[in-house]
Amino acid sequence: VLRAKAQKTVVVQINKMKYDSKYERYAHSSSKINAHSPGSVGAAEGDKVTIMECRPLSKTKSFVVIERRNP
């Protein structure tokens, strides 16, 4: 979890590595996803979470946090 400042919303950063065959090395990329954080989960900044896609909850939220893993 990158940020948890908005009510019931967290920003989750997903880091990926993709192999580029032309240059024969890995390239880092990341994406930020807004996710709904229910009160029962209680995700905070720095937590490792599992998210799942769901119906659109708002303009930018289409994911929900389903569990909080130990960092």
C-alpha positions as CSV (number, residue, x, y, z in Angstrom):
1,V,0.0,0.0,0.0
2,L,1.5,3.3,-1.1
3,R,-1.1,5.7,0.4
4,A,-4.1,5.3,2.7
5,K,-5.2,8.9,3.2
6,A,-8.7,8.9,1.6
7,Q,-11.7,7.3,3.4
8,K,-12.0,3.6,2.6
9,T,-9.5,4.0,-0.3
10,V,-5.9,2.8,-0.6
11,V,-3.4,3.3,-3.5
12,V,-1.7,0.1,-4.2
13,Q,1.6,0.0,-6.2
14,I,2.3,-3.0,-8.3
15,N,5.9,-3.6,-9.4
16,K,6.7,-5.7,-12.4
17,M,9.8,-6.9,-14.3
18,K,9.5,-7.6,-18.0
19,Y,12.2,-9.2,-20.1
20,D,13.2,-7.2,-23.2
21,S,14.7,-9.6,-25.7
22,K,16.0,-6.9,-27.9
23,Y,18.3,-5.5,-25.2
24,E,18.6,-8.9,-23.4
25,R,17.8,-7.5,-19.9
26,Y,14.9,-6.9,-17.6
27,A,13.0,-3.6,-17.4
28,H,11.3,-2.4,-14.3
29,S,7.8,-1.0,-14.5
30,S,5.1,-0.2,-11.9
31,S,1.5,0.9,-11.8
32,K,-0.7,2.4,-9.2
33,I,-4.3,1.2,-8.6
34,N,-7.0,2.7,-6.4
35,A,-8.7,0.1,-4.3
36,H,-11.6,0.0,-1.9
37,S,-10.4,-0.9,1.7
38,P,-13.3,-2.1,3.9
39,G,-13.2,-1.4,7.6
40,S,-12.8,-5.1,8.4
41,V,-9.5,-5.3,6.5
42,G,-8.0,-2.0,7.8
43,A,-5.1,-1.7,5.3
44,A,-2.5,0.9,6.3
45,E,0.5,2.4,4.5
46,G,3.3,-0.1,4.0
47,D,1.1,-3.2,4.3
48,K,1.2,-6.0,1.7
49,V,-2.3,-6.7,0.4
50,T,-4.2,-8.9,-2.0
51,I,-6.6,-7.1,-4.3
52,M,-9.4,-8.4,-6.6
53,E,-11.2,-6.8,-9.5
54,C,-14.9,-6.0,-8.9
55,R,-17.6,-3.8,-10.4
56,P,-16.8,-0.1,-10.7
57,L,-17.3,1.5,-7.3
58,S,-16.4,5.0,-8.4
59,K,-14.7,6.8,-11.3
60,T,-11.3,5.3,-10.4
61,K,-12.0,2.3,-8.1
62,S,-12.6,-1.1,-9.7
63,F,-10.6,-3.2,-7.2
64,V,-11.2,-4.2,-3.6
65,V,-8.7,-5.3,-0.9
66,I,-9.6,-8.8,0.2
67,E,-6.8,-9.6,2.6
68,R,-3.8,-8.0,4.4
69,R,-0.6,-10.1,4.4
70,N,2.2,-9.7,6.9
71,P,5.0,-7.4,5.5
